[in-house]
Amino acid sequence: MSSAIRNYALVTSAYWGFTLTDGALRMLVLLHFNDLGYSAFEIALLFVLYECAGVITNLVGGWLAQARGLRFTLFAGLITQIAALSALSLTNENWLPWISVAYVMGLQAASGVAKDLTKMSSKSAIKVLVPENADGALFRWVALLTGSKNALKGAGFFMGGALLAWLGFGGALLAMATGLTVILIAVALSIGPEMAAPANKPKPKFREVFSKDRKINILSAARMFLFGSRDIWFVVGLPVFLATHLGWGHIEVGTYMALWVIGYGFIQTIAPKILRAGTRTPDGQSARLWIFALIIVTAGIAAAVQFDISPEIAVLGGLMVFGLVFAVNSSLHSYLILAYADGDRVAMNVGFYYMSNAVGRLTGTILSGLAYMYGGLVGCLVVSAAFLLIGWIISFGLPKHQSGTPEALH
């Protein structure tokens, strides 16, 4: 096995392990606090610092990775998640509500730091490990990492619901912390030197984290509205709708959302084939086309629910179509940022891009609670469609053609 493939496998394994705990943690917190009687907006607040941390972490993390190496930031993310899970296991339902909210928000912030350090390190590592000018391999490896990550995040949703039912809140968190510790030790003992800090390159200045590349700035803005649109109805509105309006239990909610994210991840892995990349390298025109398709899907679900046209089927079936189209959008954007990124500044370019992603998720999380409180699921979907429309308009600034080697993109 070549060094690049071995390191890719190790990085992917670490990201997989982290993703399982990240998905499970979200479901654990959401269902546990819904059981305790917290409102949709209060539950959304529990995730606010998690998303805020992502904004800061991606900026600082990209600069830190450029200075200290991707191995340093990868391990820092895993260690931080282990500490956050362990501390969250101490949460007591007899605490005053404001104490519980403050405690969980703080530790969710730590988990947000961990998530974005790990994600930025893993995705930047692909650009480092893939040979230059191998755009086909780059797209396939990005699609595989992103798709498998989301499939495992779906498995994490199921794991979170199941562990909450079997072990309780504290026991589930300690079990996950133990498993992630085992993964950290295994990867630390095996990872090669390619992801260490460059020995002879000057350390970047922090102000350099803000991209000066127009393509990256436009793509980052479009990404912000794309991911905000998903979280506006997915983070709080959908699971609360399933639990309260459809009367689903913990395992049912966790299982459905798990299957959705697993399917979403599978679509991401085959995105190069869906995009017919063998005939043309994906570009800005591709991004505009697919985000427009997502607007149509979201508006259709909202209309069906609003006019009472089989609303349960519209939500459950429509979400499947939404997941397919969103997965292609996400995989396409993940490829474009690495295609646009300068090899010498890849970690900082990716960090800036995912900072915008985190801003979108933060905005979507807050609006998810508010929109559901005042407009129900239809309110969430309408605001989501508005975000997608803005993202589509922004995407007109992306270049139509992107250089690459399309023959390798099968």
Secondary structure, 3 states (H helix, E strand, C coil): CCHHHHHHHHHHHHHHHHHHHHHHHHHHHHHHHHHCCCCHHHHHHHCHHHHHHHHHHHHHHHHHHHHHEHHHHHHHHHHHHHHHHHHHCCCCCCCCHHHHHHHHHHHHHHHHHHHHHHHHHHHHHHHHHCCCCCHHHHHHHHHHHHHHHHHHHHHHHHHHHHHHHHHHHHHHHHHHHHHHHHHHHHHHCCCCHHHECCCCCCCCCHHHHCCCCHHHHHHHHHHHHHHHHHHHHHCCHHHHHHHHCCCCCHHHHHHHHHHHHHHHHHHHHCHHHHCCCCCCCCCHHHHHHHHHHHHHHHHHHHHHHHCCCCHHHHHHHHHHHHHHHHHHHHHHHHHHHHHHCCHHHHHHHHHHHHHHHHHHHHHHHHHHHHHHHHHHHHHHHHHHHHHHHHHHHHHHHCCCCCCCCHHHCC
